[in-house]
Amino acid sequence: MDDIVSMFDVYDLRTLLDALYIAFTPKTFLLDTFFPTTEVSTTEKVDIDVWKGKRRMAPFVNPLSEGTPMDRIGYSTQEFEPPYLKPLRPITPKELLKRLPGENIFINPQTPLERLSILIGKDLAEMGDYIIRREEWMAAQLLVTGSVTVTGEGVNAVINCNRNTANTIVLSGTALWSNAASNVVQNFRDWKLQVTQLSGHVPTVAVMGAEVASTFMTNPGVLAILHNRRVQMGQIDPTDLPDGSSYLGSFDDVDIYGYAEWFIDDNGNEQPMIPVNQMVLGSPKTRAIRHYAAIQDLDAMGNPKFAQVSYYPKIWKKDNPSMYFDSLQCAPLPFTHEPDAFACIQPI
């Protein structure tokens, strides 16, 4: 009790308020928009069949002649091993003897066992956020670059969806949107036509980095159209959405979004999910799936309840030295099965 008294001036009235946790909840705009479907596998690797059709036409033939043979279009199978995520935290006895944030040590202080339960719950929630942010990052990398580079302890691989290189577009000179001579309207029409020709899907969503969105909204050519009420092809209606995105309006039948989400890279620097000078153009109606491979843990494999799950939480105890561990495991891979339905443009 003397130690507690020494911490405070006993003549002051104090009220211990609930702890303020400042957390950055991960945004999942890209996953929710372009990868709405999930598939959970019981294997370490996933096989992805890629079938690309051709715009063939049936040949003319005399009705009394035999039918014209037409060969079947083949497909290719790509085998991928989704990268493994396994964040872990130890919980030592010393931590259980310390007051938790928000805990009132004067009225009904918590027992070490109660603190253990709270810490485990908080750890698993935080690790879940870390995994979701990594999944969103993988989706962003795939949409922007057409591939995901996986590096870590014992891991060094590149997962490539083999997007057509023509769908990586970089403007220059007077074509840059920052130039008054640029033709944003024609750009959108050309890009939509190209993506449609290569994939068969008409792109209806554009996600812009911060500087692209700002330049787009102030481009003289765009403003000239949007301010002309006789032309109904454009409408600006900025709206903030709860998932970190901002709906900027509709332009040439494409819904325009700005996206405000960041991540900490391997060097400890904060980076935007969508580079500030780039934009992604695509369709939510393509076959793009969040794949999850098997959880590689003996306890999970031996329990039918966890035989096919996306996330696997685990808690265990070590006797010497005495401590608990909590962990969350996941093997995710967002993947575009129709990669040519997406284009990444650097317009500024």
N, C-alpha and C positions, 0 to 999 in steps of 0.2 A: 504493500500500500504506500510506503514511503517513496518508492520509485515513481509511482503514479503521481503523487502529490508534487514531487519535484519538477514534473513536466509542466505544471500549470500554476498560475497565480490563483490561490484558493479564494481570493477575495473577488475574483472576476466571475461573472455568470457566463457560462459557456453552453452552447447548444451544438451538438454534433449533427450536422446535416448529412443527408445521404451523399455518398461519394459521387463525384462527377466523373464519369467515364467518357473520355473523348475518343470515339472510335470512328473509323472511316469504313462504313459499310460498303462492301464491293458492289459495283454496278454491273448489271448483266444485260445491257441494252443490245449488244451485238449477238450474244447467245440467244436471247429471247426473240430477236428479230429474224436472224438468219439460220439459227440452229435450234428450232423449237422441239425437235424430236430426239428422244434418247433411246439408245439400245445398250443393254447390259449383257456382256458375254461371260461365259464360264471358262474361257481360254486365255492364255497369256498374250496371244496375238489375234488380230482381227483380219479377215480377208475381205477386201473391197473389190467388187466386180464393177468395172467401168465399161459401159456400152455406149458407143457414139453412133447415132443413126446418120443416115445420109438422105438428102432430099431427092431421092430417086422418083422417077415416074414410070408407070407401067407402059411397056411398049405396045404400039398398035399391032394388030394381027388380024388376018382374015378369019372370020368366024368358023370357016371349015378347016382351018389349020390347027395344028397342035398348039398348046399353050407355050409361051416362051419361058424357058427356065431362068430363074434369077437366084443367084447365090445368096446365102444368108450372111448377114453382117456379123462378124465375130466380136468377141469382147476380150478384155484383158483383166487379169486379177492381180491386184496389188496387196501384198502382205505387210502389215504394219504392227509394230509392237508399241502400244500406247505407253508413254512415259509414266513412271511410277512416282507418286508423291506420298511421303510419310513423315510429316512434321511430328515432332515428339518433344515432350517436356518432362523433366523430373520434378517431383515434389518431395522436399526433404522435411524431416521432423521439425527443423528450426523454423521453416515457413509456417508450420501449423501452430507454432507458439507465438506468432506475431499477429497483431490486430490487422484485419483486412480493411481495405478502404470502405468507409461508411459504417464500420462496426462500432457500436457504443460500448465502451469498456466499463461504464459505470452502471448501466442497467442491462441485465441479462447478457453478459458477454458470451460469445459463442465458444463451444468446446472445440478442441482440435479436430474431432471427427466431423463436426459441422463445417469447419473451415475446409477440410479436405473435400467434402462434397461440393462446396461452393467453388473451390479452385478448379476441380475437375470440370464442372459445368462451364465455367468461364474459359478454361483452356480449350475445350472441344469446340466451343462457339467461335473462338478466335481462329483456331486452326481451320475450321470450316470456311471462314471468310478468306483465309490465305489461299485455300485450294480453289475456291470459286474465282478469286481474282486471277489466279494462274490460268484457269480455264478461259476466262474472258481475254486474257493476254494471248493465249494460243489462238483463239478465234480471230483476234485483231491481226496477228502475224500472218495467218493464213489468208485473210481478206486483203491485206496490204501487199504482202510479198509473194503470196502463192505457196509459201512453205513455212515450216516451223523448225527452228534450230534448237535442239535439246542438248544442253550441256549441264553437267553436274558431277557429283562424286560417282565415278565409274560409268558415266553416261556421256556419249558424244555422238549425236546422230542428227540427220536432217530429214524431216518428213515433208515430202514434196507432193503437191496435188497435180503437178504438171499442167498448170494453167497456160494457155496460149500466150506467148510473149507479147503479142500484139495488144493484149489487154492491160499491159503496163505502159501507161502513157505519160510523157513528160512534155509540157509545153515550153516554148522558148520565144524570145523576141517579141514581136508585136502581138503574138497569140496569147501571151500571158494576160490573165484576167486583170492584173494591175494596170494594164495598158488600156487607154481609152479606145484604141482601135480594135480591141479584142471583140470577138463575136461569141458571147456565151451561149446564145440561143442556138447557133449553128453547131457549137461544140456538143451540146446536149443531144441534138438530133443525130449527129455523126456517131457519138459514142453509143447511144441507144441502138442505132441501126447495126453497129458493129457487134455489140454483145448479142443482139437478137439473131444476127446471121450466124455467129459462131456457136450459139448454145440453143437457140429455139425459144429462149425465155426473154420477154421484154422486161428490162429493168424498171422498177417502179420506186426504188428507194435510193437516196444518196445520203451518205453520212460524211460530214465535212469536219476537218480539223479546224481549230479555233481561227487561224489566220485566213483559211480558205473561206470560212463562213462570213467573216468580217468583210473580206474583199468582195465576195459574191453579193452581199447585201448593199454594198455601196457602188457596185459596178454601174457606170452610166447606161450601158446597154440594157442591163436588167431593169434598172429603175425606169427607163424610158417606156418599157413594155408594161411594167407593173403599175405605172401611174396613168396609163392610157386605158380608161374604162371601156373603151370600145373593143379592146382586145381581151378575151377571156382565157387566154392560155396561162396566165400567171396570177398568183394570189399570195400575198405575204400575210402571215398570221402568226407571229412569234408566240410560242407557248412553252413554258417550262414544264417538263414531265418529271415524275418522281424517280425515274431510273437513270438520272444524270444526263439525259438528252434534252435538247430544246427543239421543238418543232418550229421550223422557220417558215413553212408554207409549202405550197405546191407550185411547181414550175415545169411546164411542158409535160404534164401528167406524171411528174416524178415528185414524191414527197421528200422534202429537204429537211435534214436534221443536223444540228450541231451536237457534238458529244463531249461532255466534260467529265473525264475519268482519267486517273493517273495510276502509275505503278512505280515501285522502287526497283531499279535495275541492279545487276550484279555488282556495279561499282558504287551503289548507295545513292544514285542520283534519281530524282523523280522525273518520270517521262510520261507524256500523254499516250493513251492507248492508241488513238489515231494521230499520227504526226500532224503538227499544226499546218503544214503546207501541202497536205494530201487529202484526197477524198475517195471514198469507196462507192461504187455504183453497182447495184445488183438487184436481185429479185428474192423476196421471202418465199416464193413458191417453188424453189429448187429443192433437190434432195441433198440437204446438208444436215448431218446427224452428229449428235454428241455420243460418241462411242465410249463405253467403259469396259475395260478388260477385267479379268478375274483378280480378286484380292489374293495376293500371295502370302497367306498367313495360315499356319497349320490349324489354329483355333477356328478361323473362319471356314476353312475347308472342311473341318470336321463337324460343323454345325449347319444343318439344312437351312436354318433361318438366314444364314449369311452366305449361302452358296452362290447367290446371284444378286449382289447389291452394288450400288455406285460408291458408297462411302462406308468404311468400316471403322468404328471407334473401338479402341482397346485400352484397358486399364489393367496393370499388373503390379505386383509388389516384389521388391528385392529385399532379402533379409540382411545381407552384410556387404556394405553398410545399409542400414534400414532406410528405404525410401519407396515411394510410389512413382510410377510412370504413366502418363496418358499419351495417347497417340491417335491420329486419324489417318487412314490409308485410302488411296484412290488411284486409279489408273485411267485418266481421261484422255480423249482425243477428239476434239471437234474437227470434222472433216467435210469438205465440199465434194460430193460425188459428181457434181456438174460444175467443175471449176471455171469453165469458160463463160458461165453466167454472171461472173463478177469481173469488174475492172477496177484498177486503182489508177487514179489520175493525180498528177502534180501540176496544178494549174497556175501556181504563183511562184 
